[in-house]
């Protein structure tokens, strides 16, 4: 494609898309006028991006069709430029953030000794694999870059994905008759998800992709363009968020790319899953299996039009049965889709990705307080014209417990905060301390009575903006009315919601969530959230304690009953999921399983907790042979 050429006479004969090198040439020849030349560079960069944006609107990802020898020459020139202009630096971590550091691959499964299993794995616990995804950055941790263009940084959600898996196998006890119990064999393994960009950087043995999400707009733009020119991709494919199963196959996924198929027995990466070329865009981290049909409902967002598309994958995983443009007028960072028996539920909230905002000097990802929030309800095989949109109160909601139909209403339950935790504070800026206060509980006085004439008062006013509560929207399909309310009180902040997966899209009584330790999270620094408890939510039972006050709004509401499982001081969990009991008849008949880490002893374990006795001691604690960093979502895959 053609790119705008620089007006600089010293480099006018260079190919037009080498605007970066033109600027560098001018700076080298006239070092005494750096400021003027840097301004010229910014003009050249802006000119270079105009045709780039046109090309991105026409097709994606960016491809520059040039002969291989020419392409290799340009790549080497660009690599030389990047190596000489950009400096990679480690993002600093506090001592309290040590379990966010990456770990090495084990290389093979490790058998857990029986002496490392405290308690007893229940006999009717299903054989299978407990697996969790999470960031495990190459080369020691997340990076920032410094250059003449400013600073750009990895966001806290980045870092190459690593799978951590526990394999549960059982055999009847030797020397006993039938029904006398089982001996359990438990193995642990970990392994990186080997995306194409992971293999590229590992082969180069050094950071190569420039951070392209956070930082100074010119630095992010430079990273955006240079990554595209060097690798044909704007950013790395991280595949670090979730693991899911469909049609007997297993996939690792993150929002910025299609899923990678995983060999569940070895954790090896088998390749990308694009449904035989039918799906050519990013893929939600939380696809949903439609109740009754077994079809997989997916969405994919992109920074260019179409901003969001919805797809339906056949129950056997072989065909993409339906694909439709939702026709949004912005790229909402929609992390999860909901389903009911008849509908798809689309969350269009004001956390947006906007390349044009970046071009104008703003952030790539932003929560827009002046915008709108809405929820769309769409028939399973509908199109954009069939969506019924419901305007809701401005807020942020990334995660959904469940959606279901109740007479004329579609009920959506999720985790809702007043602002977005993504992308987080810019690394190195002075707002990190203020940001770390935001998961603390809200107080009405903070919102109404604080006079923001000082930094301290402003920080106090902002405390609680990221406090996430269980929330319910009731969307009336006949009248168009919306009823919304907090269903939990002000005493705890929750996220990473869980249900019994057999009730996805159906009315359910129970939910589970990880509970933020607000004190530990605030001390840990910006966007290093720690979860010190698990909670069990009784959606159909009112709170016996009479906590009916909704902080922040002044409304009185009936809070639901909640039970807690507290891990104890300085012990935190990640990747919790529900494991149904084989043959269980009740919705909460099963266990919660989660990775936990004790920061005092630096020991990682897996805990199994009976959902009928959530507040009690775990039925089993399994000590692992190596540290497991905090991560994102987990799942349990029973042996079939």
Buried (B, 14 or more C-beta within 10 A) or exposed (E): BEBBBBEBEBBEEBBBBBBBBBBBBBBEEEEEEEEEBBEBBBBBBBBBBEBBEEBBEEEBBBEBEBEEEEBEEBEEBBBEBBEEBBEBBEBEBEEBBBBBBBBEEBEEBBEBEEEBBBEEBBEEBBBBBBBBBBBBBBBEBBBBBBBBBBBBBBBBBBBBBBBBBBBBBBEBEEEEEEEEEBEBBBBBBBBBBBBBBBEBBBEEEEBBBBBBBBBBBBBBBBBBBBBBBBBEBBBBBBBBBBBBBBEEBBBBBBBBBBBBBBEBEEBEBBEBBBBEEEBEBBBBBBBBBBBEBBBBBBBBBBBBBBBBBBBBBBBEBEEBBBBBEBBBEBBBBBBBBBBBBBBBBBBBBBBBBBBEBBBEEEBBBBBBEEBEBBBBBBEBEBBBEEBBBBEBEBBBBBBBBBBBBEEEBBBBBBBBBBBBBBBBBBBBBEEBEBBBBBBBBBBBEBBEEBEEEEEEEEBBBBBBBBBBBBBBBBBBBEEEEBEBBBBBBBBBBBBBBBBBBEBBBBBBBBBBBBBBBBEBBBBBBBBBBBBBBBBBBBBEEBBEEEBEBBBBBEEEBEBBBBBBBEBEEBBBBBBBBBBBBEEBEEBBBBBBBBBBBBBEEEBBBBBBBBBEEBEEEBBBBBBBBBBBBBBBBBBBBBEE
